[in-house]
Amino acid sequence: MKPERVDLQGVSNERDLIDRVVRTRLREVERLAGGLEARDNQVLHDFRIACKRLRYALERFEAIDPSLHDAAERLARLQDALGEAHDRDVLLMILPPPMAQTQRRLRREREECVDQAASLWIELRDLISL
Amino acid sequence: MKWLRKTIQNERRALERARRSFIGKPTEKRLHEVRTTGRRFRSLLEDVADFEPSLRLLRRVKRAAAATDAARDATIIRRLLEATVDADEVEVAQQVLEQLRTQERLATDLARKRLRRMRFLP
């Protein structure tokens, strides 16, 4: 999924730059957050990548604006949960049929990871909404 | 913006350091470092493309990431399978694990070869 272009026209200082980048990346994340309800692999994957972009932006700007630290940390946890779910999706695709018990375990764990990500997203949304 | 130029330069150097380190000794940890620094740098270039357009550099960073995807996937999936396999299915899993180990080795060698030809500093 291609990232949305950040419009930097008229930006003349670091504060404006942070604001434009964070707003754009946050908008992307909010647009894709529906993936948590759909629980579909691809949509969740796109949401995870958008979270990653936002997290990197927040971490980069933390040096200038330390108030971004908390949100960056929570995003890292959200991204970890989504990453764990994604890894299980990938492994499930290659497991042979005789491994039914392992598949069941992986599916259960995958759902738990998505649930955890959904809870983390609710907390995070209140912290950083546009 | 002085801060921005300095940040781009720092992240560029970090990626070049990680690349050299991985080429010198291609361990799992160093592979992770190349991927992480690469992703951060890519994200920075994409965020500030309006200010500092560097399409060629961005393409190179994307190629570096693509070169390491297969090695990373095989490692992560092998580890996950080792950790989650059901006790009754260990025998069947051995075959899959063996395939993943081979894939991991080959993909890491290939990543090393590809990264050897790339440079991130002028």
gemmi code that builds the backbone of each chain (N, CA, C; Angstrom):
import gemmi

chains = {
    "A": [
        ("MET", (0.827, -1.195, 0.000), (0.000, 0.000, 0.000), (0.871, 1.258, 0.000)),
        ("LYS", (0.652, 2.094, -0.993), (1.464, 3.312, -1.106), (1.086, 4.325, -0.026)),
        ("PRO", (2.074, 5.008, 0.527), (1.742, 6.018, 1.545), (1.116, 7.250, 0.909)),
        ("GLU", (0.267, 7.889, 1.665), (-0.343, 9.131, 1.194), (0.741, 10.212, 1.125)),
        ("ARG", (0.673, 11.060, 0.110), (1.658, 12.137, 0.000), (1.411, 13.153, 1.119)),
        ("VAL", (2.504, 13.607, 1.737), (2.373, 14.634, 2.771), (2.554, 15.987, 2.087)),
        ("ASP", (1.536, 16.806, 2.150), (1.598, 18.110, 1.511), (2.379, 19.074, 2.412)),
        ("LEU", (3.567, 19.430, 1.965), (4.416, 20.299, 2.797), (4.470, 21.742, 2.274)),
        ("GLN", (3.539, 22.044, 1.396), (3.521, 23.400, 0.837), (3.279, 24.432, 1.959)),
        ("GLY", (4.110, 25.446, 1.990), (3.941, 26.508, 2.990), (4.574, 26.203, 4.334)),
        ("VAL", (5.132, 25.000, 4.486), (5.753, 24.643, 5.766), (7.101, 25.344, 5.874)),
        ("SER", (7.295, 26.066, 6.988), (8.544, 26.818, 7.086), (9.328, 26.500, 8.355)),
        ("ASN", (8.718, 25.719, 9.254), (9.464, 25.390, 10.473), (9.165, 23.956, 10.921)),
        ("GLU", (9.915, 23.515, 11.909), (9.798, 22.123, 12.354), (8.410, 21.807, 12.911)),
        ("ARG", (7.837, 22.767, 13.623), (6.520, 22.554, 14.240), (5.459, 22.260, 13.165)),
        ("ASP", (5.493, 23.048, 12.074), (4.543, 22.824, 10.968), (4.790, 21.466, 10.313)),
        ("LEU", (6.066, 21.141, 10.176), (6.433, 19.868, 9.534), (5.870, 18.688, 10.333)),
        ("ILE", (6.079, 18.735, 11.649), (5.568, 17.665, 12.513), (4.055, 17.552, 12.356)),
        ("ASP", (3.404, 18.693, 12.409), (1.945, 18.708, 12.347), (1.432, 18.082, 11.043)),
        ("ARG", (2.031, 18.472, 9.918), (1.561, 17.956, 8.619), (1.807, 16.451, 8.498)),
        ("VAL", (3.010, 16.036, 8.885), (3.345, 14.610, 8.731), (2.463, 13.757, 9.652)),
        ("VAL", (2.376, 14.158, 10.907), (1.607, 13.353, 11.871), (0.127, 13.310, 11.480)),
        ("ARG", (-0.412, 14.417, 11.053), (-1.828, 14.438, 10.648), (-2.080, 13.517, 9.462)),
        ("THR", (-1.185, 13.579, 8.484), (-1.369, 12.733, 7.288), (-1.287, 11.253, 7.655)),
        ("ARG", (-0.271, 10.899, 8.441), (-0.096, 9.481, 8.791), (-1.223, 8.998, 9.712)),
        ("LEU", (-1.690, 9.895, 10.567), (-2.786, 9.524, 11.466), (-4.075, 9.304, 10.672)),
        ("ARG", (-4.278, 10.140, 9.669), (-5.469, 9.992, 8.811), (-5.443, 8.624, 8.119)),
        ("GLU", (-4.263, 8.229, 7.662), (-4.122, 6.908, 7.015), (-4.506, 5.788, 7.980)),
        ("VAL", (-3.983, 5.890, 9.200), (-4.254, 4.868, 10.213), (-5.755, 4.792, 10.491)),
        ("GLU", (-6.382, 5.953, 10.672), (-7.814, 5.972, 10.989), (-8.652, 5.410, 9.842)),
        ("ARG", (-8.197, 5.681, 8.622), (-8.925, 5.188, 7.446), (-8.894, 3.650, 7.380)),
        ("LEU", (-7.778, 3.088, 7.840), (-7.612, 1.635, 7.708), (-7.980, 0.856, 8.973)),
        ("ALA", (-8.363, 1.577, 10.018), (-8.629, 0.913, 11.304), (-9.799, -0.064, 11.231)),
        ("GLY", (-10.640, 0.080, 10.199), (-11.759, -0.840, 10.016), (-11.291, -2.282, 9.866)),
        ("GLY", (-10.028, -2.449, 9.498), (-9.445, -3.784, 9.359), (-9.546, -4.592, 10.638)),
        ("LEU", (-9.589, -3.907, 11.768), (-9.670, -4.612, 13.054), (-11.026, -5.297, 13.218)),
        ("GLU", (-12.050, -4.699, 12.607), (-13.376, -5.332, 12.681), (-13.513, -6.405, 11.615)),
        ("ALA", (-13.001, -6.093, 10.420), (-13.097, -7.056, 9.314), (-12.256, -8.307, 9.605)),
        ("ARG", (-11.155, -8.131, 10.290), (-10.226, -9.214, 10.694), (-9.616, -9.939, 9.499)),
        ("ASP", (-9.714, -9.331, 8.337), (-9.176, -9.918, 7.114), (-7.647, -9.697, 7.056)),
        ("ASN", (-6.899, -10.741, 6.606), (-5.423, -10.673, 6.586), (-4.887, -9.419, 5.908)),
        ("GLN", (-5.362, -9.193, 4.671), (-4.787, -8.113, 3.875), (-5.110, -6.733, 4.467)),
        ("VAL", (-6.346, -6.579, 4.919), (-6.741, -5.273, 5.465), (-5.981, -5.005, 6.771)),
        ("LEU", (-5.823, -6.067, 7.572), (-5.056, -5.923, 8.817), (-3.594, -5.592, 8.522)),
        ("HIS", (-3.078, -6.215, 7.468), (-1.688, -5.963, 7.074), (-1.503, -4.488, 6.681)),
        ("ASP", (-2.443, -3.963, 5.901), (-2.359, -2.555, 5.488), (-2.445, -1.623, 6.703)),
        ("PHE", (-3.317, -1.991, 7.631), (-3.467, -1.180, 8.851), (-2.145, -1.194, 9.640)),
        ("ARG", (-1.534, -2.372, 9.721), (-0.259, -2.507, 10.449), (0.835, -1.637, 9.817)),
        ("ILE", (0.899, -1.628, 8.497), (1.915, -0.825, 7.806), (1.665, 0.668, 8.062)),
        ("ALA", (0.397, 1.052, 8.048), (0.067, 2.469, 8.312), (0.459, 2.834, 9.752)),
        ("CYS", (0.222, 1.911, 10.688), (0.619, 2.153, 12.089), (2.139, 2.327, 12.188)),
        ("LYS", (2.842, 1.512, 11.417), (4.303, 1.566, 11.432), (4.796, 2.940, 10.959)),
        ("ARG", (4.176, 3.424, 9.882), (4.572, 4.745, 9.351), (4.329, 5.845, 10.383)),
        ("LEU", (3.159, 5.765, 11.027), (2.845, 6.783, 12.035), (3.822, 6.677, 13.205)),
        ("ARG", (4.098, 5.470, 13.628), (5.018, 5.272, 14.761), (6.408, 5.839, 14.446)),
        ("TYR", (6.921, 5.536, 13.259), (8.248, 6.054, 12.902), (8.257, 7.576, 12.897)),
        ("ALA", (7.166, 8.159, 12.400), (7.095, 9.627, 12.375), (7.105, 10.169, 13.805)),
        ("LEU", (6.296, 9.558, 14.682), (6.234, 10.043, 16.071), (7.593, 9.898, 16.748)),
        ("GLU", (8.245, 8.758, 16.542), (9.552, 8.533, 17.180), (10.603, 9.525, 16.673)),
        ("ARG", (10.522, 9.812, 15.390), (11.483, 10.744, 14.804), (11.313, 12.142, 15.391)),
        ("PHE", (10.059, 12.536, 15.627), (9.797, 13.896, 16.089), (9.814, 14.038, 17.612)),
        ("GLU", (9.953, 12.920, 18.283), (9.983, 12.934, 19.752), (11.052, 13.867, 20.318)),
        ("ALA", (12.179, 13.942, 19.621), (13.280, 14.781, 20.091), (12.855, 16.253, 20.155)),
        ("ILE", (11.943, 16.609, 19.253), (11.478, 17.995, 19.221), (10.243, 18.165, 20.107)),
        ("ASP", (9.378, 17.151, 20.090), (8.145, 17.223, 20.881), (7.998, 15.952, 21.734)),
        ("PRO", (8.505, 15.984, 22.972), (8.482, 14.778, 23.823), (7.071, 14.262, 24.134)),
        ("SER", (6.045, 15.098, 23.915), (4.678, 14.648, 24.216), (4.242, 13.519, 23.267)),
        ("LEU", (4.996, 13.293, 22.203), (4.634, 12.244, 21.239), (5.075, 10.858, 21.713)),
        ("HIS", (5.891, 10.842, 22.746), (6.491, 9.586, 23.199), (5.457, 8.516, 23.593)),
        ("ASP", (4.472, 8.924, 24.377), (3.480, 7.965, 24.881), (2.733, 7.284, 23.733)),
        ("ALA", (2.299, 8.081, 22.781), (1.562, 7.520, 21.636), (2.458, 6.579, 20.827)),
        ("ALA", (3.735, 6.954, 20.684), (4.664, 6.099, 19.918), (4.825, 4.743, 20.604)),
        ("GLU", (4.894, 4.775, 21.920), (5.061, 3.523, 22.672), (3.832, 2.622, 22.533)),
        ("ARG", (2.664, 3.223, 22.624), (1.423, 2.452, 22.493), (1.289, 1.891, 21.081)),
        ("LEU", (1.712, 2.704, 20.107), (1.658, 2.223, 18.719), (2.585, 1.028, 18.526)),
        ("ALA", (3.729, 1.056, 19.195), (4.672, -0.056, 19.080), (4.019, -1.344, 19.602)),
        ("ARG", (3.259, -1.205, 20.708), (2.587, -2.391, 21.267), (1.482, -2.887, 20.331)),
        ("LEU", (0.752, -1.944, 19.767), (-0.320, -2.292, 18.814), (0.277, -3.010, 17.603)),
        ("GLN", (1.376, -2.450, 17.122), (2.037, -3.012, 15.951), (2.589, -4.418, 16.248)),
        ("ASP", (3.092, -4.609, 17.462), (3.579, -5.944, 17.849), (2.450, -6.969, 17.796)),
        ("ALA", (1.281, -6.583, 18.337), (0.140, -7.509, 18.349), (-0.284, -7.842, 16.916)),
        ("LEU", (-0.304, -6.823, 16.057), (-0.685, -7.056, 14.661), (0.370, -7.903, 13.936)),
        ("GLY", (1.634, -7.669, 14.290), (2.726, -8.446, 13.696), (2.623, -9.922, 14.074)),
        ("GLU", (2.275, -10.182, 15.342), (2.113, -11.569, 15.803), (0.962, -12.248, 15.037)),
        ("ALA", (-0.119, -11.500, 14.830), (-1.260, -12.053, 14.081), (-0.831, -12.355, 12.639)),
        ("HIS", (-0.095, -11.431, 12.045), (0.352, -11.601, 10.656), (1.275, -12.820, 10.509)),
        ("ASP", (2.204, -12.985, 11.450), (3.118, -14.133, 11.386), (2.336, -15.444, 11.427)),
        ("ARG", (1.272, -15.471, 12.234), (0.440, -16.680, 12.313), (-0.306, -16.918, 11.001)),
        ("ASP", (-0.750, -15.846, 10.372), (-1.406, -15.995, 9.064), (-0.444, -16.608, 8.049)),
        ("VAL", (0.799, -16.117, 8.062), (1.793, -16.620, 7.090), (2.094, -18.090, 7.359)),
        ("LEU", (2.289, -18.444, 8.620), (2.598, -19.839, 8.951), (1.423, -20.752, 8.603)),
        ("LEU", (0.215, -20.297, 8.874), (-0.975, -21.116, 8.567), (-1.055, -21.459, 7.075)),
        ("MET", (-0.537, -20.560, 6.248), (-0.614, -20.798, 4.797), (0.287, -21.935, 4.343)),
        ("ILE", (1.342, -22.220, 5.114), (2.280, -23.256, 4.637), (2.182, -24.572, 5.412)),
        ("LEU", (1.377, -24.608, 6.460), (1.309, -25.850, 7.235), (0.533, -26.930, 6.484)),
        ("PRO", (1.048, -28.157, 6.467), (0.343, -29.238, 5.762), (-0.900, -29.683, 6.543)),
        ("PRO", (-1.907, -30.259, 5.852), (-3.160, -30.669, 6.507), (-2.971, -31.567, 7.741)),
        ("PRO", (-1.965, -32.467, 7.775), (-1.877, -33.304, 8.985), (-1.546, -32.538, 10.274)),
        ("MET", (-1.289, -31.267, 10.180), (-0.947, -30.511, 11.389), (-2.167, -29.732, 11.915)),
        ("ALA", (-3.267, -30.405, 12.025), (-4.541, -29.757, 12.383), (-4.531, -29.133, 13.776)),
        ("GLN", (-3.880, -29.799, 14.725), (-3.900, -29.259, 16.106), (-3.084, -27.969, 16.194)),
        ("THR", (-1.946, -27.986, 15.517), (-1.108, -26.774, 15.508), (-1.870, -25.640, 14.808)),
        ("GLN", (-2.567, -25.993, 13.736), (-3.345, -24.971, 13.006), (-4.417, -24.364, 13.911)),
        ("ARG", (-5.088, -25.228, 14.679), (-6.135, -24.725, 15.584), (-5.542, -23.745, 16.598)),
        ("ARG", (-4.390, -24.149, 17.149), (-3.730, -23.294, 18.141), (-3.357, -21.938, 17.525)),
        ("LEU", (-2.787, -22.001, 16.320), (-2.366, -20.758, 15.659), (-3.559, -19.849, 15.366)),
        ("ARG", (-4.680, -20.459, 14.945), (-5.886, -19.658, 14.653), (-6.402, -18.984, 15.923)),
        ("ARG", (-6.387, -19.738, 17.030), (-6.859, -19.184, 18.293), (-5.957, -18.009, 18.721)),
        ("GLU", (-4.648, -18.261, 18.647), (-3.695, -17.215, 19.037), (-3.825, -15.979, 18.141)),
        ("ARG", (-4.064, -16.235, 16.869), (-4.211, -15.130, 15.908), (-5.389, -14.245, 16.311)),
        ("GLU", (-6.511, -14.882, 16.662), (-7.692, -14.116, 17.061), (-7.412, -13.329, 18.349)),
        ("GLU", (-6.672, -13.949, 19.271), (-6.323, -13.255, 20.520), (-5.464, -12.013, 20.232)),
        ("CYS", (-4.534, -12.166, 19.286), (-3.669, -11.028, 18.927), (-4.507, -9.894, 18.336)),
        ("VAL", (-5.474, -10.251, 17.474), (-6.314, -9.210, 16.861), (-7.170, -8.532, 17.939)),
        ("ASP", (-7.692, -9.330, 18.889), (-8.476, -8.748, 19.996), (-7.625, -7.763, 20.788)),
        ("GLN", (-6.397, -8.195, 21.067), (-5.484, -7.333, 21.836), (-5.203, -6.031, 21.068)),
        ("ALA", (-4.979, -6.184, 19.750), (-4.719, -4.996, 18.920), (-5.929, -4.064, 18.939)),
        ("ALA", (-7.131, -4.645, 18.903), (-8.348, -3.815, 18.894), (-8.463, -3.022, 20.202)),
        ("SER", (-8.147, -3.674, 21.336), (-8.203, -2.949, 22.617), (-7.167, -1.830, 22.646)),
        ("LEU", (-5.966, -2.144, 22.181), (-4.903, -1.127, 22.171), (-5.286, 0.049, 21.274)),
        ("TRP", (-5.954, -0.260, 20.176), (-6.359, 0.801, 19.248), (-7.378, 1.734, 19.904)),
        ("ILE", (-8.307, 1.163, 20.674), (-9.316, 1.999, 21.345), (-8.628, 2.985, 22.307)),
        ("GLU", (-7.654, 2.473, 23.064), (-6.908, 3.352, 23.992), (-6.159, 4.445, 23.231)),
        ("LEU", (-5.523, 4.005, 22.153), (-4.675, 4.911, 21.383), (-5.497, 5.994, 20.677)),
        ("ARG", (-6.651, 5.593, 20.162), (-7.508, 6.519, 19.421), (-7.897, 7.708, 20.302)),
        ("ASP", (-8.190, 7.419, 21.558), (-8.556, 8.511, 22.475), (-7.385, 9.462, 22.703)),
        ("LEU", (-6.194, 8.893, 22.642), (-4.990, 9.688, 22.904), (-4.585, 10.577, 21.739)),
        ("ILE", (-4.815, 10.058, 20.516), (-4.246, 10.788, 19.367), (-5.228, 11.182, 18.273)),
        ("SER", (-6.525, 11.124, 18.522), (-7.448, 11.359, 17.409), (-7.295, 12.761, 16.828)),
        ("LEU", (-7.662, 12.888, 15.564), (-7.481, 14.160, 14.825), (-8.385, 15.272, 15.382)),
    ],
    "B": [
        ("MET", (15.567, 23.364, 6.094), (15.485, 23.072, 7.528), (16.694, 22.240, 7.945)),
        ("LYS", (17.501, 22.832, 8.781), (18.770, 22.207, 9.154), (18.548, 20.856, 9.858)),
        ("TRP", (17.567, 20.857, 10.748), (17.277, 19.639, 11.524), (16.936, 18.475, 10.598)),
        ("LEU", (16.145, 18.779, 9.562), (15.706, 17.743, 8.634), (16.887, 17.163, 7.851)),
        ("ARG", (17.750, 18.048, 7.356), (18.912, 17.565, 6.577), (19.807, 16.693, 7.444)),
        ("LYS", (19.962, 17.118, 8.684), (20.812, 16.364, 9.616), (20.194, 14.982, 9.904)),
        ("THR", (18.869, 14.985, 10.077), (18.187, 13.712, 10.357), (18.318, 12.759, 9.166)),
        ("ILE", (18.127, 13.277, 7.963), (18.253, 12.436, 6.764), (19.669, 11.862, 6.693)),
        ("GLN", (20.641, 12.720, 6.929), (22.037, 12.270, 6.858), (22.319, 11.192, 7.918)),
        ("ASN", (21.814, 11.392, 9.121), (22.039, 10.420, 10.197), (21.409, 9.065, 9.869)),
        ("GLU", (20.175, 9.103, 9.363), (19.492, 7.839, 9.070), (20.136, 7.129, 7.883)),
        ("ARG", (20.628, 7.912, 6.968), (21.322, 7.346, 5.806), (22.596, 6.637, 6.254)),
        ("ARG", (23.320, 7.287, 7.141), (24.550, 6.684, 7.681), (24.234, 5.417, 8.465)),
        ("ALA", (23.143, 5.466, 9.236), (22.770, 4.298, 10.045), (22.484, 3.101, 9.148)),
        ("LEU", (21.800, 3.351, 8.029), (21.486, 2.246, 7.108), (22.770, 1.701, 6.464)),
        ("GLU", (23.657, 2.589, 6.093), (24.914, 2.140, 5.472), (25.730, 1.310, 6.477)),
        ("ARG", (25.744, 1.761, 7.738), (26.452, 1.007, 8.784), (25.855, -0.385, 8.950)),
        ("ALA", (24.524, -0.430, 8.973), (23.836, -1.719, 9.158), (24.114, -2.634, 7.965)),
        ("ARG", (24.121, -2.060, 6.777), (24.389, -2.854, 5.564), (25.782, -3.468, 5.628)),
        ("ARG", (26.759, -2.638, 5.971), (28.139, -3.135, 6.036), (28.283, -4.206, 7.106)),
        ("SER", (27.650, -3.976, 8.215), (27.736, -4.924, 9.321), (27.143, -6.282, 8.908)),
        ("PHE", (26.004, -6.244, 8.200), (25.367, -7.485, 7.754), (26.234, -8.207, 6.722)),
        ("ILE", (26.827, -7.458, 5.822), (27.686, -8.077, 4.804), (28.897, -8.730, 5.454)),
        ("GLY", (29.450, -8.059, 6.470), (30.609, -8.592, 7.184), (30.290, -9.901, 7.872)),
        ("LYS", (29.125, -9.983, 8.502), (28.708, -11.198, 9.195), (27.174, -11.249, 9.191)),
        ("PRO", (26.604, -12.054, 8.282), (25.143, -12.009, 8.112), (24.362, -12.781, 9.183)),
        ("THR", (24.252, -12.210, 10.367), (23.493, -12.861, 11.439), (22.039, -12.361, 11.412)),
        ("GLU", (21.215, -13.067, 12.182), (19.798, -12.717, 12.254), (19.622, -11.302, 12.829)),
        ("LYS", (20.421, -10.995, 13.862), (20.326, -9.691, 14.510), (20.704, -8.561, 13.541)),
        ("ARG", (21.749, -8.816, 12.760), (22.193, -7.788, 11.817), (21.210, -7.618, 10.653)),
        ("LEU", (20.573, -8.711, 10.288), (19.536, -8.640, 9.254), (18.383, -7.761, 9.757)),
        ("HIS", (18.020, -7.990, 11.007), (16.944, -7.211, 11.628), (17.307, -5.716, 11.630)),
        ("GLU", (18.568, -5.442, 11.919), (19.047, -4.053, 11.969), (18.955, -3.387, 10.583)),
        ("VAL", (19.361, -4.130, 9.546), (19.273, -3.581, 8.178), (17.816, -3.258, 7.861)),
        ("ARG", (16.923, -4.178, 8.208), (15.510, -3.984, 7.885), (14.915, -2.811, 8.657)),
        ("THR", (15.250, -2.726, 9.939), (14.677, -1.648, 10.752), (15.189, -0.279, 10.312)),
        ("THR", (16.498, -0.163, 10.149), (17.036, 1.148, 9.741), (16.527, 1.509, 8.338)),
        ("GLY", (16.389, 0.505, 7.482), (15.874, 0.724, 6.130), (14.439, 1.229, 6.157)),
        ("ARG", (13.617, 0.612, 6.999), (12.206, 1.019, 7.080), (12.066, 2.441, 7.610)),
        ("ARG", (12.883, 2.747, 8.628), (12.824, 4.091, 9.205), (13.234, 5.146, 8.172)),
        ("PHE", (14.303, 4.826, 7.452), (14.814, 5.771, 6.467), (13.795, 5.955, 5.329)),
        ("ARG", (13.222, 4.834, 4.895), (12.220, 4.897, 3.832), (11.037, 5.762, 4.261)),
        ("SER", (10.600, 5.545, 5.484), (9.464, 6.299, 5.985), (9.796, 7.800, 6.044)),
        ("LEU", (11.014, 8.115, 6.440), (11.431, 9.525, 6.484), (11.422, 10.138, 5.070)),
        ("LEU", (12.006, 9.411, 4.113), (12.060, 9.935, 2.739), (10.654, 10.139, 2.172)),
        ("GLU", (9.750, 9.218, 2.507), (8.378, 9.349, 2.015), (7.650, 10.514, 2.691)),
        ("ASP", (7.923, 10.700, 3.970), (7.258, 11.794, 4.699), (7.669, 13.174, 4.192)),
        ("VAL", (8.923, 13.312, 3.810), (9.404, 14.649, 3.442), (9.717, 14.771, 1.941)),
        ("ALA", (9.103, 13.910, 1.150), (9.374, 13.894, -0.296), (9.124, 15.251, -0.944)),
        ("ASP", (8.189, 16.022, -0.419), (7.899, 17.352, -0.973), (9.092, 18.295, -0.817)),
        ("PHE", (9.826, 18.117, 0.274), (10.981, 18.980, 0.588), (12.273, 18.466, -0.028)),
        ("GLU", (12.463, 17.176, 0.137), (13.735, 16.564, -0.261), (13.460, 15.393, -1.200)),
        ("PRO", (13.073, 15.661, -2.428), (12.749, 14.538, -3.308), (13.999, 13.725, -3.646)),
        ("SER", (14.007, 12.463, -3.319), (15.187, 11.636, -3.609), (14.707, 10.274, -4.103)),
        ("LEU", (14.102, 10.303, -5.298), (13.484, 9.096, -5.848), (14.448, 7.933, -6.016)),
        ("ARG", (15.651, 8.237, -6.496), (16.626, 7.155, -6.742), (17.034, 6.498, -5.440)),
        ("LEU", (17.258, 7.337, -4.441), (17.646, 6.804, -3.131), (16.501, 5.979, -2.535)),
        ("LEU", (15.293, 6.490, -2.669), (14.120, 5.784, -2.143), (13.978, 4.418, -2.823)),
        ("ARG", (14.196, 4.386, -4.129), (14.098, 3.104, -4.854), (15.136, 2.116, -4.345)),
        ("ARG", (16.341, 2.639, -4.058), (17.424, 1.775, -3.567), (17.059, 1.212, -2.182)),
        ("VAL", (16.493, 2.064, -1.355), (16.104, 1.628, -0.004), (15.009, 0.553, -0.099)),
        ("LYS", (14.082, 0.727, -1.027), (13.014, -0.262, -1.211), (13.597, -1.580, -1.708)),
        ("ARG", (14.573, -1.481, -2.610), (15.204, -2.711, -3.130), (15.926, -3.462, -2.023)),
        ("ALA", (16.562, -2.695, -1.121), (17.274, -3.332, 0.002), (16.289, -4.093, 0.882)),
        ("ALA", (15.133, -3.484, 1.110), (14.109, -4.141, 1.942), (13.630, -5.417, 1.253)),
        ("ALA", (13.374, -5.296, -0.058), (12.871, -6.456, -0.804), (13.904, -7.589, -0.796)),
        ("ALA", (15.182, -7.215, -0.826), (16.248, -8.220, -0.857), (16.316, -9.036, 0.433)),
        ("THR", (15.774, -8.470, 1.509), (15.878, -9.171, 2.794), (14.554, -9.809, 3.248)),
        ("ASP", (13.494, -9.582, 2.503), (12.159, -10.092, 2.900), (12.149, -11.611, 3.114)),
        ("ALA", (12.658, -12.332, 2.131), (12.552, -13.796, 2.183), (13.327, -14.371, 3.369)),
        ("ALA", (14.501, -13.797, 3.638), (15.317, -14.288, 4.758), (14.593, -14.037, 6.085)),
        ("ARG", (14.027, -12.865, 6.208), (13.310, -12.520, 7.442), (12.095, -13.426, 7.629)),
        ("ASP", (11.312, -13.600, 6.564), (10.092, -14.411, 6.657), (10.428, -15.828, 7.108)),
        ("ALA", (11.450, -16.419, 6.480), (11.790, -17.809, 6.817), (12.209, -17.921, 8.285)),
        ("THR", (12.992, -16.964, 8.769), (13.455, -17.000, 10.162), (12.278, -16.888, 11.138)),
        ("ILE", (11.434, -15.902, 10.905), (10.304, -15.664, 11.820), (9.361, -16.869, 11.833)),
        ("ILE", (9.073, -17.393, 10.659), (8.111, -18.489, 10.568), (8.698, -19.772, 11.171)),
        ("ARG", (9.983, -19.987, 10.950), (10.633, -21.171, 11.538), (10.561, -21.098, 13.071)),
        ("ARG", (10.868, -19.914, 13.608), (10.842, -19.743, 15.069), (9.440, -19.943, 15.636)),
        ("LEU", (8.475, -19.390, 14.927), (7.089, -19.496, 15.394), (6.635, -20.959, 15.380)),
        ("LEU", (6.998, -21.657, 14.336), (6.603, -23.070, 14.254), (7.274, -23.873, 15.379)),
        ("GLU", (8.537, -23.617, 15.625), (9.240, -24.321, 16.715), (8.542, -24.082, 18.057)),
        ("ALA", (8.035, -22.861, 18.222), (7.424, -22.497, 19.506), (5.981, -22.990, 19.660)),
        ("THR", (5.295, -23.231, 18.538), (3.854, -23.519, 18.651), (3.455, -24.935, 18.237)),
        ("VAL", (4.387, -25.693, 17.708), (4.001, -27.020, 17.198), (3.421, -27.901, 18.316)),
        ("ASP", (2.331, -28.580, 17.993), (1.680, -29.468, 18.956), (2.564, -30.710, 19.158)),
        ("ALA", (2.606, -31.201, 20.407), (3.490, -32.335, 20.737), (3.241, -33.550, 19.837)),
        ("ASP", (1.988, -33.763, 19.425), (1.663, -34.930, 18.581), (2.070, -34.746, 17.119)),
        ("GLU", (2.448, -33.514, 16.769), (2.723, -33.258, 15.340), (4.182, -32.884, 15.068)),
        ("VAL", (5.020, -33.148, 16.063), (6.434, -32.761, 15.949), (7.097, -33.424, 14.738)),
        ("GLU", (6.747, -34.678, 14.529), (7.390, -35.418, 13.433), (7.071, -34.807, 12.060)),
        ("VAL", (5.795, -34.497, 11.851), (5.388, -33.888, 10.569), (6.056, -32.515, 10.429)),
        ("ALA", (6.156, -31.818, 11.562), (6.712, -30.458, 11.528), (8.185, -30.460, 11.119)),
        ("GLN", (8.890, -31.550, 11.409), (10.326, -31.602, 11.105), (10.605, -31.316, 9.631)),
        ("GLN", (9.754, -31.872, 8.788), (9.941, -31.677, 7.347), (9.780, -30.192, 6.967)),
        ("VAL", (8.762, -29.582, 7.534), (8.528, -28.152, 7.254), (9.683, -27.318, 7.801)),
        ("LEU", (10.131, -27.684, 9.015), (11.228, -26.930, 9.639), (12.498, -27.034, 8.806)),
        ("GLU", (12.736, -28.221, 8.271), (13.936, -28.423, 7.449), (13.880, -27.549, 6.198)),
        ("GLN", (12.702, -27.503, 5.590), (12.530, -26.657, 4.391), (12.767, -25.189, 4.740)),
        ("LEU", (12.250, -24.786, 5.899), (12.405, -23.381, 6.311), (13.868, -23.043, 6.589)),
        ("ARG", (14.594, -23.989, 7.192), (16.029, -23.752, 7.478), (16.804, -23.580, 6.173)),
        ("THR", (16.489, -24.438, 5.192), (17.166, -24.336, 3.892), (16.841, -22.987, 3.241)),
        ("GLN", (15.554, -22.648, 3.274), (15.103, -21.380, 2.688), (15.790, -20.195, 3.372)),
        ("GLU", (15.920, -20.293, 4.693), (16.545, -19.242, 5.496), (18.008, -19.044, 5.067)),
        ("ARG", (18.697, -20.172, 4.920), (20.125, -20.119, 4.545), (20.299, -19.511, 3.155)),
        ("LEU", (19.520, -20.025, 2.207), (19.635, -19.547, 0.821), (19.234, -18.074, 0.714)),
        ("ALA", (18.164, -17.719, 1.382), (17.669, -16.334, 1.301), (18.649, -15.367, 1.966)),
        ("THR", (19.296, -15.809, 3.046), (20.273, -14.933, 3.719), (21.493, -14.726, 2.811)),
        ("ASP", (21.934, -15.796, 2.155), (23.067, -15.673, 1.219), (22.732, -14.710, 0.087)),
        ("LEU", (21.517, -14.856, -0.429), (21.093, -14.006, -1.542), (21.003, -12.536, -1.094)),
        ("ALA", (20.471, -12.333, 0.098), (20.359, -10.965, 0.625), (21.756, -10.350, 0.755)),
        ("ARG", (22.689, -11.140, 1.223), (24.067, -10.652, 1.389), (24.657, -10.240, 0.033)),
        ("LYS", (24.451, -11.101, -0.965), (24.974, -10.794, -2.307), (24.375, -9.503, -2.839)),
        ("ARG", (23.054, -9.366, -2.677), (22.387, -8.170, -3.214), (22.805, -6.907, -2.473)),
        ("LEU", (22.911, -7.020, -1.166), (23.265, -5.824, -0.380), (24.718, -5.420, -0.594)),
        ("ARG", (25.545, -6.385, -0.983), (26.951, -6.074, -1.233), (27.086, -5.061, -2.372)),
        ("ARG", (26.137, -5.122, -3.306), (26.218, -4.237, -4.481), (25.576, -2.864, -4.237)),
        ("MET", (24.912, -2.710, -3.103), (24.219, -1.432, -2.865), (25.051, -0.505, -1.987)),
        ("ARG", (24.882, 0.796, -2.203), (25.535, 1.789, -1.339), (24.493, 2.845, -0.981)),
        ("PHE", (24.545, 3.295, 0.267), (23.572, 4.319, 0.655), (24.208, 5.676, 0.913)),
        ("LEU", (25.522, 5.701, 0.885), (26.202, 6.998, 1.043), (26.776, 7.408, -0.304)),
        ("PRO", (26.819, 8.706, -0.580), (27.343, 9.135, -1.877), (28.830, 8.810, -2.030)),
    ],
}
model = gemmi.Model(1)
for chain_id, residues in chains.items():
    chain = gemmi.Chain(chain_id)
    for i, (resn, *xyz) in enumerate(residues, 1):
        res = gemmi.Residue()
        res.name, res.seqid = resn, gemmi.SeqId(i, " ")
        for name, pos in zip(("N", "CA", "C"), xyz):
            atom = gemmi.Atom()
            atom.name, atom.element = name, gemmi.Element(name[0])
            atom.pos, atom.b_iso = gemmi.Position(*pos), 0.0
            res.add_atom(atom)
        chain.add_residue(res)
    model.add_chain(chain)
structure = gemmi.Structure()
structure.add_model(model)
structure.setup_entities()
